[in-house]
Amino acid sequence: MTRIDMTPGTAPEGAITEALPPVIRPDGRVYQPRKIAAYAVADADEDLSGVTVLGTHDMAIAQKMASGYAEWQLGRGSAALDPEVGWFREGYENGRPMWQRDPVKGRAGVMFHGLREGPDPLEHPLCPGGCGCRPGTDDADARECGCDGGCCGD
């Protein structure tokens, strides 16, 4: 499985670098994560269908990691959707690897069951004004790039 890691002290710029907060299991035991990592979730055809972020129940951190993973795999503007907070571990079902729910031995995590692909760069090329947005799309860049061109609704 492909993953992106965020380990305290060694994370990329803008990532978590302090000790990660503990998470309490349903039975009251304390789970202390050492890192936050994003992993692929594949469907029956082994195509990317979601992202699992392990090491946190913090939705903001998990969303940022999962959407970053989706952009890395599917392109700019892609995002992870339909989150489920829980306890997950790697396992097998019918000889196929999959994420299993396990509140006793699993890691704290958020599983995103869906992905939204970003705009096709060939269908929506970058603005000729050089602002970085893609005219004809609803992405955040098209609304917040700050250019003076008509491409952004000015």
Contacts in CASP RR format, 6 or more apart in sequence:
PFRMAT RR
TARGET T0000
AUTHOR 0000-0000-0000
METHOD contacts of the structure
MODEL  1
MTRIDMTPGTAPEGAITEALPPVIRPDGRVYQPRKIAAYAVADADEDLSG
VTVLGTHDMAIAQKMASGYAEWQLGRGSAALDPEVGWFREGYENGRPMWQ
RDPVKGRAGVMFHGLREGPDPLEHPLCPGGCGCRPGTDDADARECGCDGG
CCGD
1 39 0 8 1.000
1 40 0 8 1.000
1 90 0 8 1.000
1 97 0 8 1.000
2 39 0 8 1.000
2 40 0 8 1.000
2 73 0 8 1.000
3 37 0 8 1.000
3 38 0 8 1.000
3 39 0 8 1.000
3 40 0 8 1.000
4 37 0 8 1.000
4 38 0 8 1.000
4 65 0 8 1.000
4 68 0 8 1.000
4 69 0 8 1.000
4 72 0 8 1.000
5 11 0 8 1.000
5 35 0 8 1.000
5 36 0 8 1.000
5 37 0 8 1.000
6 12 0 8 1.000
6 15 0 8 1.000
6 16 0 8 1.000
6 35 0 8 1.000
6 36 0 8 1.000
6 37 0 8 1.000
6 65 0 8 1.000
7 34 0 8 1.000
7 35 0 8 1.000
8 16 0 8 1.000
8 17 0 8 1.000
8 18 0 8 1.000
8 19 0 8 1.000
8 20 0 8 1.000
8 34 0 8 1.000
8 35 0 8 1.000
9 17 0 8 1.000
11 17 0 8 1.000
16 36 0 8 1.000
16 61 0 8 1.000
20 32 0 8 1.000
20 33 0 8 1.000
20 34 0 8 1.000
20 35 0 8 1.000
20 36 0 8 1.000
20 55 0 8 1.000
20 56 0 8 1.000
21 58 0 8 1.000
22 30 0 8 1.000
22 31 0 8 1.000
22 32 0 8 1.000
22 33 0 8 1.000
23 30 0 8 1.000
23 31 0 8 1.000
23 33 0 8 1.000
23 55 0 8 1.000
23 56 0 8 1.000
23 57 0 8 1.000
23 108 0 8 1.000
24 30 0 8 1.000
24 31 0 8 1.000
25 31 0 8 1.000
25 87 0 8 1.000
25 103 0 8 1.000
25 104 0 8 1.000
26 87 0 8 1.000
26 103 0 8 1.000
27 103 0 8 1.000
27 104 0 8 1.000
31 107 0 8 1.000
31 108 0 8 1.000
33 54 0 8 1.000
33 55 0 8 1.000
33 56 0 8 1.000
33 107 0 8 1.000
33 108 0 8 1.000
35 55 0 8 1.000
36 53 0 8 1.000
36 54 0 8 1.000
36 55 0 8 1.000
36 56 0 8 1.000
36 61 0 8 1.000
36 65 0 8 1.000
37 53 0 8 1.000
37 54 0 8 1.000
37 55 0 8 1.000
38 51 0 8 1.000
38 52 0 8 1.000
38 53 0 8 1.000
38 65 0 8 1.000
38 66 0 8 1.000
38 68 0 8 1.000
38 69 0 8 1.000
39 51 0 8 1.000
39 52 0 8 1.000
39 53 0 8 1.000
39 54 0 8 1.000
39 99 0 8 1.000
40 48 0 8 1.000
40 50 0 8 1.000
40 51 0 8 1.000
40 52 0 8 1.000
40 69 0 8 1.000
40 73 0 8 1.000
41 48 0 8 1.000
41 49 0 8 1.000
41 50 0 8 1.000
41 51 0 8 1.000
41 52 0 8 1.000
41 99 0 8 1.000
41 111 0 8 1.000
41 112 0 8 1.000
41 113 0 8 1.000
42 48 0 8 1.000
42 49 0 8 1.000
43 49 0 8 1.000
48 73 0 8 1.000
48 74 0 8 1.000
48 115 0 8 1.000
49 113 0 8 1.000
49 114 0 8 1.000
49 115 0 8 1.000
50 66 0 8 1.000
50 70 0 8 1.000
50 80 0 8 1.000
50 111 0 8 1.000
50 112 0 8 1.000
50 113 0 8 1.000
50 114 0 8 1.000
50 115 0 8 1.000
51 65 0 8 1.000
51 66 0 8 1.000
51 69 0 8 1.000
51 70 0 8 1.000
51 80 0 8 1.000
51 111 0 8 1.000
51 112 0 8 1.000
51 115 0 8 1.000
52 88 0 8 1.000
52 99 0 8 1.000
52 109 0 8 1.000
52 110 0 8 1.000
52 111 0 8 1.000
52 112 0 8 1.000
53 61 0 8 1.000
53 62 0 8 1.000
53 65 0 8 1.000
53 66 0 8 1.000
53 109 0 8 1.000
53 110 0 8 1.000
53 111 0 8 1.000
53 112 0 8 1.000
54 88 0 8 1.000
54 107 0 8 1.000
54 108 0 8 1.000
54 109 0 8 1.000
55 107 0 8 1.000
55 108 0 8 1.000
55 109 0 8 1.000
56 62 0 8 1.000
56 108 0 8 1.000
56 109 0 8 1.000
56 110 0 8 1.000
57 85 0 8 1.000
57 86 0 8 1.000
57 108 0 8 1.000
57 109 0 8 1.000
57 110 0 8 1.000
59 83 0 8 1.000
59 85 0 8 1.000
59 110 0 8 1.000
62 83 0 8 1.000
62 109 0 8 1.000
62 110 0 8 1.000
62 112 0 8 1.000
63 80 0 8 1.000
63 83 0 8 1.000
63 110 0 8 1.000
66 80 0 8 1.000
66 83 0 8 1.000
66 110 0 8 1.000
66 112 0 8 1.000
67 78 0 8 1.000
67 79 0 8 1.000
67 80 0 8 1.000
68 78 0 8 1.000
68 80 0 8 1.000
69 80 0 8 1.000
70 78 0 8 1.000
70 79 0 8 1.000
70 80 0 8 1.000
70 115 0 8 1.000
70 116 0 8 1.000
71 77 0 8 1.000
71 78 0 8 1.000
71 79 0 8 1.000
74 115 0 8 1.000
74 117 0 8 1.000
74 118 0 8 1.000
75 117 0 8 1.000
75 118 0 8 1.000
76 118 0 8 1.000
76 119 0 8 1.000
76 121 0 8 1.000
77 117 0 8 1.000
77 118 0 8 1.000
77 119 0 8 1.000
77 139 0 8 1.000
78 115 0 8 1.000
78 116 0 8 1.000
78 117 0 8 1.000
78 118 0 8 1.000
79 115 0 8 1.000
79 116 0 8 1.000
79 118 0 8 1.000
80 112 0 8 1.000
80 114 0 8 1.000
80 115 0 8 1.000
81 112 0 8 1.000
81 113 0 8 1.000
81 114 0 8 1.000
81 115 0 8 1.000
81 116 0 8 1.000
82 112 0 8 1.000
82 113 0 8 1.000
82 114 0 8 1.000
83 110 0 8 1.000
83 111 0 8 1.000
83 112 0 8 1.000
83 113 0 8 1.000
84 110 0 8 1.000
84 111 0 8 1.000
84 112 0 8 1.000
84 113 0 8 1.000
85 109 0 8 1.000
85 110 0 8 1.000
86 101 0 8 1.000
86 103 0 8 1.000
86 108 0 8 1.000
86 109 0 8 1.000
86 110 0 8 1.000
86 111 0 8 1.000
87 101 0 8 1.000
87 102 0 8 1.000
87 103 0 8 1.000
87 104 0 8 1.000
87 106 0 8 1.000
87 107 0 8 1.000
87 108 0 8 1.000
87 109 0 8 1.000
88 99 0 8 1.000
88 100 0 8 1.000
88 101 0 8 1.000
88 102 0 8 1.000
88 106 0 8 1.000
88 107 0 8 1.000
88 109 0 8 1.000
88 111 0 8 1.000
89 99 0 8 1.000
89 100 0 8 1.000
89 102 0 8 1.000
89 105 0 8 1.000
89 106 0 8 1.000
89 107 0 8 1.000
90 97 0 8 1.000
90 98 0 8 1.000
90 99 0 8 1.000
90 100 0 8 1.000
91 97 0 8 1.000
91 98 0 8 1.000
91 99 0 8 1.000
91 100 0 8 1.000
92 98 0 8 1.000
93 100 0 8 1.000
99 111 0 8 1.000
118 139 0 8 1.000
119 134 0 8 1.000
119 137 0 8 1.000
119 139 0 8 1.000
121 134 0 8 1.000
124 134 0 8 1.000
124 135 0 8 1.000
124 136 0 8 1.000
124 137 0 8 1.000
125 134 0 8 1.000
126 132 0 8 1.000
126 133 0 8 1.000
126 134 0 8 1.000
127 133 0 8 1.000
127 134 0 8 1.000
127 135 0 8 1.000
127 145 0 8 1.000
127 147 0 8 1.000
127 149 0 8 1.000
127 151 0 8 1.000
127 152 0 8 1.000
129 147 0 8 1.000
129 149 0 8 1.000
129 151 0 8 1.000
130 147 0 8 1.000
131 145 0 8 1.000
131 146 0 8 1.000
131 147 0 8 1.000
131 149 0 8 1.000
131 151 0 8 1.000
131 152 0 8 1.000
132 141 0 8 1.000
132 145 0 8 1.000
132 147 0 8 1.000
133 139 0 8 1.000
133 141 0 8 1.000
133 142 0 8 1.000
133 145 0 8 1.000
133 147 0 8 1.000
133 151 0 8 1.000
133 152 0 8 1.000
134 141 0 8 1.000
134 142 0 8 1.000
135 142 0 8 1.000
135 151 0 8 1.000
135 152 0 8 1.000
136 142 0 8 1.000
136 151 0 8 1.000
142 151 0 8 1.000
142 152 0 8 1.000
143 152 0 8 1.000
145 152 0 8 1.000
146 152 0 8 1.000
147 154 0 8 1.000
148 154 0 8 1.000
END
